[in-house]
């Protein structure tokens, strides 16, 4: 465990040494690369920037969310150009059908909710699924941007409140309890959509 912590600390220090001179653009660059499927420790980067400069936390959150959305256009291009076969290779037939149905019925929320969750959420699978379902580019970008905003706003608040060490604590929690977190997110989405549906029905009944 000590060796792993040492490696992570060295890697984080190396990454921070490269990014620090870039300022907020460093957050944007890493987020863009991460969104384009490179796979970089976004929570560590955003948490590190916020911890170093509390006064610019909102800027870092905005840059991270924007970069993540823009970088995901690479995934969108792959999926839109014929990524169904690629997606079918990565998920089971049953899961593919469920994902396809979700994007047919609630495309925006089916992408925004996964964008809110940190690793090990397989977010890029959902982004690819949205592209295969031919989700509009504007909705694709907005869903990812808003989802990432929620994720990084929460992260920034935790870092401001508890310090940068909270990033590792949250990461370990999600890694060990990912299925429960995912179930809670799905339940929250279902409750929200049901409440929205009932409100719409109530409104239509009043109009009639």
C-alpha positions in Angstrom: 0.0 0.0 0.0 2.8 2.4 0.8 4.5 1.7 -2.5 1.2 2.5 -4.3 0.7 5.7 -2.4 4.3 6.6 -3.2 3.8 6.0 -6.9 0.6 8.0 -6.9 2.3 10.9 -5.1 5.2 10.9 -7.5 2.9 10.8 -10.5 0.7 13.6 -9.1 3.8 15.7 -8.4 5.1 15.2 -11.9 1.7 16.0 -13.5 1.4 19.1 -11.3 4.9 20.3 -12.2 3.9 20.2 -15.9 0.5 21.8 -15.5 1.1 24.5 -12.9 2.6 27.0 -15.4 -0.4 26.7 -17.7 -2.8 28.0 -15.1 -6.5 27.4 -15.8 -5.6 26.3 -19.3 -3.9 23.3 -17.8 -7.2 22.1 -16.4 -8.8 22.6 -19.8 -6.1 20.7 -21.6 -6.2 17.7 -19.3 -10.0 17.7 -19.4 -10.0 17.8 -23.2 -7.5 14.9 -23.4 -9.4 12.9 -20.8 -12.7 13.5 -22.7 -11.1 12.3 -25.9 -10.4 8.9 -24.3 -6.8 9.4 -23.1 -7.8 8.7 -19.5 -6.2 11.2 -17.1 -6.8 11.7 -13.3 -9.2 14.7 -13.6 -10.3 14.7 -10.0 -6.6 14.9 -8.8 -6.0 17.8 -11.3 -9.1 19.8 -10.4 -8.6 19.1 -6.7 -5.0 20.2 -6.9 -5.8 23.5 -8.7 -8.6 24.3 -6.3 -6.3 23.6 -3.3 -3.6 25.8 -4.7 -5.8 28.8 -5.4 -9.2 28.9 -3.6 -10.2 32.1 -5.2 -10.3 30.7 -8.7 -12.2 27.4 -7.9 -15.2 28.3 -10.1 -12.9 29.1 -13.1 -11.2 25.7 -12.7 -14.6 23.9 -12.5 -15.8 25.7 -15.7 -12.6 24.9 -17.6 -12.7 21.3 -16.6 -16.4 20.9 -17.6 -15.8 22.7 -20.9 -12.7 20.7 -21.8 -14.4 17.4 -21.0 -17.4 18.2 -23.2 -15.2 19.4 -26.1 -12.8 16.4 -25.8 -15.8 14.0 -25.9 -16.5 15.2 -29.5 -13.9 12.7 -30.5 -16.0 9.9 -29.0 -19.1 11.4 -30.7 -17.4 11.5 -34.1 -16.4 7.8 -33.8 -19.9 6.8 -32.7 -21.8 8.9 -35.2 -19.6 7.6 -38.0 -20.5 4.0 -37.4 -19.6 3.1 -33.8 -22.4 0.7 -33.3 -20.2 -2.3 -34.0 -17.6 -1.0 -31.6 -20.2 -0.4 -28.9 -21.6 -4.0 -29.4 -18.1 -5.4 -28.8 -17.8 -3.6 -25.5 -21.2 -4.3 -24.0 -23.5 -7.3 -23.9 -26.5 -7.5 -26.3 -28.9 -7.0 -23.4 -27.1 -4.0 -22.1 -26.8 -2.6 -25.6 -30.6 -2.8 -26.0 -31.2 -1.2 -22.6 -28.8 1.6 -23.4 -30.4 2.1 -26.8 -33.9 2.3 -25.3 -32.7 4.8 -22.7 -31.3 7.1 -25.3 -34.5 6.8 -27.3 -36.7 7.8 -24.4 -34.5 10.1 -22.3 -31.3 10.9 -24.3 -30.3 14.0 -22.3 -30.6 12.5 -18.8 -29.2 9.2 -19.9 -25.9 11.0 -20.7 -25.9 13.7 -18.1 -26.3 11.4 -15.1 -23.2 9.2 -16.0 -21.3 12.5 -16.6 -21.9 13.4 -13.0 -20.2 10.3 -11.6 -16.5 9.9 -11.1 -14.4 6.8 -12.0 -14.9 3.9 -12.3 -18.1 4.9 -14.1 -17.6 3.8 -17.8 -18.7 7.2 -19.0 -17.2 6.9 -22.5 -19.4 3.9 -23.2 -22.4 6.2 -22.5 -20.9 8.9 -24.7 -20.4 6.4 -27.5 -24.0 5.1 -27.0 -25.4 8.7 -27.3 -23.5 9.2 -30.6 -24.7 5.8 -31.9 -28.2 6.9 -31.0 -27.6 10.0 -33.1 -28.1 12.5 -30.2 -27.8 16.1 -31.5 -24.3 17.6 -31.0 -25.7 20.5 -29.0 -27.6 18.3 -26.5 -24.5 16.0 -26.3 -22.2 18.8 -25.4 -24.7 20.4 -22.9 -25.4 17.1 -21.2 -21.8 16.4 -20.6 -21.0 20.0 -19.6 -23.8 20.1 -17.0 -23.0 16.7 -15.7 -19.3 17.5 -15.3 -20.2 20.8 -13.7 -22.1 19.0 -11.0 -19.2 16.5 -10.5 -16.5 19.2 -10.3 -18.5 21.6 -8.3 -19.0 18.9 -5.7 -15.3 18.0 -5.8 -14.3 21.7 -5.4 -16.7 22.1 -2.4 -15.2 19.1 -0.7 -11.6 20.2 -1.3 -12.4 23.7 0.0 -14.1 22.2 3.0 -11.8 19.3 3.8 -8.6 19.8 1.9 -7.0 18.1 -1.2 -6.7 14.7 0.6 -10.5 14.3 0.2 -9.9 13.4 -3.5 -8.3 10.1 -2.5 -11.0 9.4 0.1 -13.8 10.0 -2.4 -12.0 8.0 -5.1 -11.6 5.0 -2.8 -15.2 5.2 -1.7 -16.5 5.1 -5.3 -14.1 2.3 -6.2 -15.4 0.1 -3.3 -19.0 1.1 -3.4 -19.5 1.8 -7.1 -22.5 -0.4 -7.6 -24.4 1.1 -4.7 -23.6 4.6 -6.0 -24.8 3.6 -9.4 -28.0 2.1 -8.0 -28.7 5.3 -6.0 -28.1 7.4 -9.2 -30.5 5.3 -11.2 -33.2 5.4 -8.5 -32.8 9.2 -8.3 -33.2 9.4 -12.1 -36.3 7.2 -12.1 -37.9 9.2 -9.2 -37.1 12.5 -11.0 -38.6 11.3 -14.3 -41.7 9.9 -12.6 -42.3 13.2 -10.7 -41.8 15.1 -14.0 -44.2 12.8 -15.8 -46.9 13.2 -13.0 -46.5 16.9 -13.0 -47.0 17.0 -16.8 -50.1 14.8 -16.5 -51.4 17.1 -13.8 -50.9 20.2 -15.9 -52.6 18.6 -18.9 -55.6 17.6 -16.7 -55.9 21.2 -15.5 -55.8 22.5 -19.1 -58.4 20.1 -20.3 
